[in-house]
Amino acid sequence: MNVGFISLGCSKNLVDTEITIGIFKNKNYTIVNDPKQADIIVINTCGFIESAKEEAINTILEMAEYKKKKCKVLIAMGCLVERYKEQLEKALPEVDLFIKFSEYDNIAQKLEEVLEMKGYNGKQDYNRLENYIDRVITTGNKTAYLRIAEGCSNRCTYCAIPYIRGPLKSRTIEDIIAETKHLAEKGYEEIIVIAQDTTKYGIDLYGEPKLAELLRKISQIDGIRWIRFLYAYPETITDELIQEVKENDKICKYFDIPLQHISNYVLKRMNRKSNEESIKKLIIKIRKEIPDVVLRTSLIVGFPGEAVEDFQKLYEFVQDTKFDKLGVFIYSKEDGTPAEKLPNQIHGNTKKARYNKIMKLQQEISRDKLKAQIGKECEVLVESSTFDKKYLIGRTKMDVPEMDGVIYIKNKDKKDLINHFIKCKIIDVKDYDLIGEIV
């Protein structure tokens, strides 16, 4: 039977989808990309914020229409199901199976029960190495995400992740290295290390952060060319980690640090472990040690109690710091989180206005940052091309897939260089993207 998958939400969710595809593939199901061809449709949902929940519900209803045609079974899994399974079962009878995290091991068995088929038996550990090895990579032929831990123990007051995914649970260094060697053998050269909080990797297993050591060991694997890590919380960015990024040529000089705010009052209400002074010191230290570093952050505006002076402090911080990359979220109340019940909730129009103001400022900063790249040479991973093949489309070492911009490379000879690393010179910029030519 044909199985089609839709993965919503973050890259960590995507790894779950890839593992699940691998499980079905090993059970001799045929994986298809077109829902019209699917006998079974699996939707991996996100339930992190309100807009993600709406997207998940709309996607489920959209896919349910295919049950009027070829589709026999509709399955929903992921964060939304983990949070609201009982409510969803009542509200969405179109869905045949709702699968919580604890049931991922037996997803094939549960499906076969629905289809009255025999087969899959026995309980397995969903996070076992074999499942990671068998997963089907969906991010091209050169790039793969490497999830090093599950869950989070930070308990930020606005975040539902600990309630959905549980506390931090790191994988062993041995398992991660074994998976990375397998990826390298299959030709993957860019490894993107992810977790809910990558910088706390290893604390639960080894009693101390082990990210720097892990990155060093990954870099020693033959075939790995680029290594990057995302979601580095500021309080556990160690001097050892900074030095490893500085000295290791394979690690991208890129720090993705979700700061969320700069006002100490707001940070305290968020239950964040850093403060204005420690954040500013960290940024100065990183830029001093790694002058060509790219800094990315994410912020939340409109958090309950964010006064005019708090927002102004945040605005001035963005203006002065000049992050290379920056994303902004509008705060939304999440069921069961402490922030949901905090007093002084901010009006929606105010939140939107603050979002627009920060984004407009960052747009100007980003434009200046990109213009400063003109004339420089860089290495690019080519991932696709324009329809007429006049331009190749790729990413530099400083761009994360789907988060950051791309580089359009003039391809006068219309060469087929997809999945190749090439040298380029940046000659122009357009919006958030670069224009280059082959050197």
Helices and strands as residue ranges (DSSP letters): E 2-7, H 11-26, E 30-32, G 35-37, E 40-45, H 50-64, G 65-68, E 73-78, H 79-91, E 97-99, G 101-106, H 107-114, H 129-134, E 143-147, E 149-150, H 161-165, E 169-170, H 173-185, E 190-194, G 198-200, H 203-206, H 211-219, E 226-229, G 234-236, H 239-247, E 254-260, H 264-269, H 276-289, E 294-301, H 308-321, E 325-330, G 338-341, H 348-371, E 377-385, E 391-396, E 407-410, E 421-430, E 433-438
